[in-house]
Amino acid sequence: MTTKTTIVLFSGEYDKAMAAYIIANGAAAYDHEVTIFHTFWGLNALRKKENIKVNKGLLEKLFGKMMPKGADRMGLSKMNFLGFGPKMIKHVIKQHQAMTLPQLIAMAQEQKVNLVACTMTMDLLGLKEEELLKGIDYAGVAAYLAEAEDGHVNLFI
């Protein structure tokens, strides 16, 4: 019997996303079938860092400009200090030879962690598939609930 771990990544903060990906990679290393369902601000972890030209309305363009592009540009939940906090934590991560959030995401993809972008939230925030990383899935809440129903570990971060 396969052990399943599901994580809802709601937060768009670097440290919380790191926690989600550390848990996901650990569970995958223990042979769990892992799904991370990215919704609302958690979708920013899946955004490409480069500008992608897509057709959008005014509000969609504003959301796109206000949200960080990519995992490495996300702020901290505490001690953000106008962007200085993320620089400090990344310095500490480098000193301790720990993995950065983009590296943890790449490792999750290598370990076949199912990265899912919430399509309803994408519609609300005006995000397009072209703006997100390759190799991810797209689904609504019903797909998440189907995964979580069989889950042995279900987390909301």
Disulfide bonds with the S-S distance in Angstrom:
none
